[in-house]
């Protein structure tokens, strides 16, 4: 499919660009953002025996206990000395204490620790503090930027439901923002940009309302009221009473919270967010199930879209429940911890894919025309960019307009008007009618009008109608055209048809 190929090309280009950006950022990672200007100096003394090293260590520990010297200096010297002795566990212990006391993250990557860099304790410490880039973080960075791009595109669609698209774009935008924040956590960049603390938490209670009102809009054609602003109250309370005091802290204070694991309100916010997701998830499910039970007329691809979003949201609530349990249990890594992030990323990619491959979900259809690869005999639609999937989608939309909306009853309906209702071009509409119905536009419209007229003539409540009334009812402008068309399809006139019914 042309649209799919374009989407894949854009995705591959995005991966290349983001990989370049990631590599560049990682290259800048040798120095911490929050470093002490005068890092304490230390000259490594070389000793011949372990006893000599131990004597020096005892002296440092005594000085620390008696507070005869700056504790930072002692932490640093002990870390270097244990590293020289190749005691990684003890060295890591004092590296960690120095980092938390000095807020100098880059100390963990000091060249003095090269001789223990292969040890497991040091690698765990480096993984905790030093900047890093892996495939998972690159994927999150990629999805985050794709989501930002799609959130903008959704609001540029022509002939679309602007309100519904705005709700979905904000829904995608918040997910993307959260995923980028996760990317900062995965790469340890949150330590170097400590003002990022809680930067995505402000929107925690908006996910539910956004998807809830989106479904109310697309399924029930809901019009917003002033009272709906009450759904923003939890977000306002969250920001004012819990987050603003944290936002006003200095970078050093925020970094100290991160390093010591004393970030406030984390468990509370997680639990309340889970409650919000469950409440609004239930409301969304109720709207969706009710629409199915009422057998609401909807195009198949729109039904599939709505079903998939409901499934995504339902599974996300389950994975977030697991995530909340892990947060409360102070478990911040592992497959289960990252599962909800992965599902969130898949949701953003699904919306992005749909926006490009099935654009009629969000607005007008754009057909990409391609040049023929070789000079074969030109047929009527050889230069058409209409793919099989798009052709089937347009056919389904046309049938919906004919069978459900009964647009043929409009006596002023034209090929251009029908094309606008289908959100496509005149050429595409004509091709759909020719290929799927083997008729032209006027033949198709008149065929439906005649079938409708036959049904009306059969109905008892229409027995007293004049023929001209039936003609006007089904969309004809005069009796002559109606009679000619009726006879063309039935080989008898409307009057003769009525007589045959009586007989």
C-alpha positions in Angstrom: 0.0 0.0 0.0 1.3 3.4 -0.9 0.3 5.0 2.4 1.9 2.1 4.4 5.2 2.4 2.5 5.2 6.1 3.1 4.6 5.6 6.8 7.4 3.0 7.0 9.8 5.4 5.2 9.0 8.2 7.6 9.4 5.8 10.5 12.8 4.6 9.3 14.0 8.2 8.7 12.7 9.1 12.2 14.7 6.2 13.8 17.9 7.3 12.0 17.5 10.9 13.1 16.7 10.0 16.7 19.6 7.5 16.8 21.9 10.3 15.7 20.4 12.7 18.3 20.8 10.0 21.0 24.4 9.3 20.0 25.1 13.1 20.1 23.5 13.5 23.5 25.3 10.5 24.8 28.6 12.1 23.6 27.9 15.1 25.8 27.4 12.8 28.8 31.0 13.0 30.2 30.2 15.9 32.5 27.3 16.3 35.0 24.9 19.2 34.8 25.0 19.8 38.5 28.7 19.5 39.4 30.7 21.1 42.1 32.9 23.8 40.7 35.9 22.7 42.8 35.9 18.9 42.9 38.2 17.8 45.8 41.5 16.8 44.4 43.2 13.5 45.4 46.6 12.1 44.6 46.8 8.4 44.8 49.6 7.1 47.0 51.0 3.8 46.1 51.6 1.2 48.8 53.2 -2.2 48.8 51.1 -4.1 51.2 47.4 -4.4 52.1 48.3 -3.5 55.7 49.6 -0.1 54.6 46.4 0.6 52.7 44.4 -0.5 55.7 46.3 1.9 57.9 45.5 4.8 55.6 41.8 3.7 55.5 41.7 3.5 59.3 43.1 7.1 59.5 40.4 8.3 57.1 37.6 6.6 59.0 38.8 8.0 62.4 39.0 11.5 60.9 35.4 11.0 59.6 34.2 9.7 62.9 35.8 12.6 64.9 34.8 15.1 62.2 38.3 16.3 61.9 37.9 16.9 58.2 35.3 17.4 55.5 33.3 14.3 55.0 33.2 14.8 51.2 37.0 14.6 51.2 37.0 11.4 53.2 34.3 9.7 51.0 36.3 10.6 48.0 39.6 9.3 49.4 38.0 6.1 50.7 36.4 5.4 47.3 39.7 5.9 45.5 41.7 3.9 48.0 39.3 0.9 47.9 39.3 1.1 44.2 43.1 0.9 44.2 42.9 -2.1 46.5 40.4 -3.6 44.1 37.7 -3.8 46.6 34.7 -2.9 44.4 31.9 -3.4 46.9 33.5 -1.0 49.5 34.6 1.4 46.7 31.0 1.5 45.4 29.7 2.2 48.9 31.7 5.4 49.3 31.2 6.4 45.7 27.5 6.3 46.4 27.9 8.3 49.6 30.0 10.9 47.9 27.5 11.3 45.0 24.5 11.7 47.4 26.4 14.2 49.6 28.0 16.3 46.8 25.3 15.9 44.1 28.2 15.4 41.7 26.8 12.5 39.5 29.9 12.5 37.2 32.1 11.4 40.1 30.8 7.9 39.5 32.6 7.9 36.2 36.0 9.1 37.5 39.0 7.5 35.8 40.3 6.3 39.2 37.6 3.6 39.0 38.8 2.1 35.8 40.5 -0.8 37.6 37.1 -1.9 39.0 35.0 -1.0 36.0 34.5 -4.7 35.1 33.1 -5.6 38.5 29.4 -6.2 39.0 29.0 -3.8 41.9 30.5 -0.9 40.0 28.5 -1.7 36.8 25.3 -1.6 38.8 26.4 1.8 40.2 27.3 3.1 36.8 24.0 1.9 35.4 22.2 3.8 38.2 24.0 7.1 37.8 25.9 7.5 34.5 24.3 8.5 31.2 23.5 5.6 28.9 21.6 4.8 25.7 20.1 1.5 24.7 17.6 0.3 22.2 14.7 0.6 24.7 15.5 4.3 25.4 15.9 5.0 21.7 12.5 3.4 21.0 10.9 5.5 23.7 12.5 8.6 22.3 11.3 7.7 18.8 7.7 7.0 19.9 7.6 10.3 21.9 8.6 12.4 19.0 6.3 10.5 16.6 3.4 11.2 19.0 4.2 14.9 19.1 4.2 15.0 15.3 0.9 13.1 15.0 -0.8 15.2 17.7 -0.1 18.3 15.5 -1.2 16.5 12.3 -4.6 15.4 13.8 -5.5 19.1 14.2 -4.7 19.9 10.6 -7.3 17.5 9.1 -9.8 19.1 6.8 -13.6 18.3 6.9 -13.1 16.6 10.3 -14.6 16.7 13.8 -12.3 19.3 15.2 -13.4 18.6 18.8 -12.9 14.8 18.6 -9.5 15.3 16.9 -8.5 17.8 19.6 -9.3 15.3 22.3 -7.5 12.5 20.6 -4.5 14.7 19.9 -4.2 15.7 23.5 -4.6 12.1 24.5 -1.6 11.1 22.3 0.4 14.2 23.3 0.2 13.4 27.0 1.2 9.8 26.4 4.1 11.0 24.3 5.2 13.5 26.9 5.1 10.7 29.5 7.1 8.4 27.3 9.8 11.1 26.8 10.0 11.5 30.5 10.4 7.7 30.8 13.2 8.0 28.3 15.0 10.5 30.6 14.7 8.0 33.4 16.0 5.2 31.3 19.1 7.2 30.3 19.6 8.7 33.7 19.2 12.2 32.2 16.7 13.0 35.0 19.7 13.6 37.2 21.2 16.1 34.8 17.9 17.9 34.3 16.6 17.7 37.8 13.8 20.2 37.0 12.2 17.3 35.1 11.0 15.9 38.4 7.2 15.3 38.2 7.2 17.2 34.9 4.7 14.7 33.3 2.8 14.0 36.6 0.7 17.1 36.2 -1.4 15.4 33.6 -1.9 12.1 35.4 -5.6 12.6 35.9 -6.4 13.8 32.4 -5.9 10.4 30.5 -9.3 9.1 31.6 -11.4 12.3 30.9 -9.8 12.8 27.5 -10.6 9.3 26.2 -14.0 9.3 27.9 -15.1 12.5 26.2 -13.6 11.4 22.9 -15.9 8.4 22.9 -18.9 10.5 23.9 -18.1 12.8 21.0 -17.6 10.2 18.3 -20.4 7.8 19.4 -23.0 10.1 20.9 -22.1 13.3 19.1 -21.8 14.9 22.5 -21.7 18.7 22.8 -19.6 20.1 25.7 -21.1 22.0 28.5 -19.7 24.3 31.2 -20.3 21.7 33.9 -17.9 19.3 32.1 -15.0 21.5 33.5 -15.6 19.7 36.8 -13.6 16.8 35.3 -10.5 19.1 35.6 -10.9 19.6 39.3 -8.7 16.5 40.3 -5.9 17.8 38.0 -6.1 21.3 39.5 -6.0 20.0 43.1 -3.0 17.7 42.2 -1.0 20.6 40.8 -1.9 23.2 43.4 -1.6 21.1 46.6 1.0 18.4 45.7 3.1 19.5 42.8 3.6 23.2 43.0 5.6 23.0 46.3 7.9 20.5 44.5 8.1 22.6 41.3 9.3 25.6 43.3 12.2 23.8 44.8 15.8 24.4 43.5 17.5 22.1 41.1 19.8 20.9 43.9 16.9 20.1 46.2 15.1 18.1 43.5 18.3 16.2 42.7 18.8 15.3 46.4 15.2 13.9 46.4 15.9 11.8 43.4 19.2 10.4 44.7 17.9 9.6 48.1 14.5 8.2 46.9 12.5 10.8 48.9 10.3 12.0 46.1 7.1 13.0 47.9 3.5 11.7 47.1 4.6 9.1 44.6 2.5 6.3 45.9 -0.5 8.5 46.6 -0.5 10.0 43.0 -0.1 6.5 41.5 -3.1 5.1 43.5 -5.4 8.0 42.6 -4.4 7.8 39.0 -5.2 4.1 38.9 -8.7 4.9 40.5 -9.2 7.6 37.8 -8.3 5.2 35.0 -10.6 2.5 36.3 -13.6 4.9 36.7 -13.2 6.5 33.3 -12.4 3.1 31.7 -15.6 1.8 33.0 -17.5 4.8 31.6 -15.9 4.3 28.2 -16.7 0.6 28.2 -20.3 1.4 29.1 -20.7 3.9 26.1 -19.1 1.4 23.7 -21.2 -1.6 24.8 -24.4 0.5 24.7 -23.6 1.6 21.1 -23.2 -2.1 20.1 -26.5 -3.1 21.8 -28.3 -0.3 20.1 -26.9 -1.5 16.8 -25.7 2.0 16.0 -25.0 2.3 12.2 -21.3 2.8 11.8 -18.7 2.0 9.1 -16.8 -1.2 9.7 -13.4 0.5 9.8 -14.7 3.0 12.4 -16.1 0.1 14.4 -12.7 -1.6 14.3 -11.0 1.6 15.4 -13.3 2.1 18.4 -13.0 -1.5 19.4 -9.2 -1.5 19.3 -8.9 1.7 21.3 -11.2 0.2 24.0 -9.1 -2.9 24.1 -5.9 -0.8 24.4 -7.3 1.2 27.2 -8.6 -1.8 29.1 -5.3 -3.7 28.9 -3.4 -0.5 29.8 -5.5 -0.2 33.0 -4.5 -3.8 33.9 -0.8 -3.2 33.3 -1.0 0.1 35.2 -2.4 -1.8 38.1 0.7 -4.0 38.1 2.8 -0.9 37.8 1.1 0.8 40.8 1.7 -2.3 42.9 5.4 -2.3 42.0 5.7 1.4 42.8 4.1 0.9 46.2 6.5 -2.0 46.7 9.4 0.2 45.7 10.3 -1.9 42.7 11.4 0.4 39.8 12.7 -2.0 37.1 12.0 -5.2 35.3 9.6 -6.4 32.6 6.4 -5.9 34.6 7.5 -2.4 35.5 8.1 -1.4 31.9 5.1 -3.3 30.5 2.7 -0.3 30.9 5.2 1.9 29.1 5.4 -0.5 26.2 1.7 -0.7 25.9 1.4 3.1 26.0 4.0 3.3 23.2 2.1 0.8 21.1 -1.1 2.9 21.6 0.7 6.0 20.3 2.1 4.0 17.3 -1.3 2.6 16.6 -2.9 6.0 16.5 0.0 7.3 14.4 -0.4 4.4 12.0 -4.1 4.9 11.7 -3.7 8.6 11.0 -1.6 7.8 7.9 -3.0 4.5 6.7 -6.7 5.2 7.4 -6.9 9.0 7.5 -10.7 9.1 7.1 -10.9 8.1 10.8 -9.7 11.6 11.6 -10.7 13.6 8.5 -10.3 13.9 4.8 -8.7 11.2 2.7 -5.5 12.0 0.8 -4.7 9.8 -2.1 -1.1 9.6 -3.2 -0.8 9.3 -7.0 2.1 7.2 -8.4 3.5 7.1 -11.8 3.2 3.8 -13.8 6.4 1.7 -13.7 6.2 0.8 -17.4 4.5 1.8 -20.5 1.6 -0.6 -20.8 -1.6 0.2 -22.7 -3.4 2.9 -20.8 -6.6 1.8 -19.2 -9.2 4.0 -17.6 -7.8 4.0 -14.1 -4.1 3.0 -14.7 -2.8 6.3 -13.2 -5.1 6.1 -10.1 -3.4 6.0 -6.7 -6.4 4.2 -5.2 -5.1 1.2 -3.3 -7.1 -2.0 -2.6 -7.6 -1.1 1.1 -8.6 2.5 0.3 -10.9 1.3 -2.4 -12.7 -1.1 -0.1 -12.9 1.6 2.6 -14.5 4.0 0.1 -16.9 1.4 -1.1 -18.0 0.7 2.4 -18.5 4.4 3.0 -20.5 4.8 -0.2 -22.8 1.9 0.8 -23.3 3.5 4.2 -24.3 6.8 2.6 -26.7 5.0 0.2 -28.3 2.5 2.6 -28.2 4.3 5.9 -28.2 8.0 5.0 -30.1 7.6 1.8 -28.4 10.5 0.2 -30.0 9.6 -3.2 -33.2 11.3 -1.9 -31.5 14.6 -2.2 -32.7 15.9 -5.6 -29.7 18.1 -6.0 -27.1 15.4 -5.2 -24.0 15.5 -7.6 -20.9 13.6 -8.1 -18.9 16.4 -6.4 -21.3 16.5 -3.5 -21.1 12.8 -3.0 -17.3 13.0 -3.2 -17.2 15.6 -0.4 -19.4 13.4 1.8 -16.9 10.5 1.2 -14.0 12.8 1.9 -12.3 12.0 -1.4 -11.9 13.2 -5.0 -14.5 13.1 -7.9 -12.1 10.8 -9.8 -11.9 8.3 -6.9 -15.7 8.4 -6.4 -16.3 7.7 -10.1 -13.8 4.9 -10.0 -15.4 3.3 -7.0 -18.9 3.4 -8.6 -17.6 2.0 -12.0 -15.4 -0.8 -10.5 -17.7 -2.0 -7.7 -21.1 -1.4 -9.2 -20.4 -1.4 -12.9 -22.5 1.8 -13.3 -21.9 5.5 -13.6 -22.9 8.0 -11.0 -26.4 8.8 -12.4 -27.2 5.2 -13.0 -26.3 4.3 -9.5 -28.3 7.1 -7.9 -31.4 6.4 -10.1 -31.2 2.7 -9.4 -31.4 3.3 -5.6 -34.2 5.9 -6.2 -36.3 3.4 -8.2 -35.8 0.6 -5.6 -36.9 3.1 -2.9 -39.9 4.1 -5.1 -41.0 0.4 -5.5 -40.9 0.0 -1.7 -43.0 3.1 -1.2 -45.5 2.0 -3.8 -45.9 -1.4 -2.0 -46.6 0.3 1.3 -50.2 0.6 2.3 -49.7 4.0 3.8 -48.5 5.3 0.4 -51.5 3.9 -1.6 -53.1 7.3 -1.7 -50.0 9.0 -3.0 -49.8 10.3 -6.5 -47.0 9.1 -8.7 -45.5 12.6 -8.7 -45.4 12.5 -4.9 -43.4 9.3 -5.0 -41.1 10.8 -7.6 -40.3 13.8 -5.4 -40.0 11.6 -2.3 -37.2 9.5 -3.8 -35.3 12.4 -5.2 -36.5 12.9 -8.8 -37.3 16.5 -9.9 -40.1 15.7 -12.4 -42.5 12.9 -13.4 -41.1 12.4 -16.9 -37.6 11.5 -15.7 -39.0 9.3 -13.0 -41.2 7.4 -15.5 -38.3 6.9 -18.0 -35.9 5.7 -15.3 -38.6 3.4 -13.8 -39.4 1.8 -17.1 -35.6 1.4 -17.9 -35.1 -0.8 -14.8 -38.4 -2.6 -14.6 -39.7 -2.6 -18.2 -43.0 -1.2 -17.0 -44.2 2.3 -16.0 -44.9 3.2 -12.4 -48.7 3.2 -13.1 -48.4 -0.3 -14.6 -46.4 -1.4 -11.6 -49.1 -0.2 -9.2 -51.8 -2.0 -11.2 -49.7 -5.2 -11.0 -49.7 -4.9 -7.2 -53.4 -4.5 -7.1 -53.9 -7.5 -9.4 
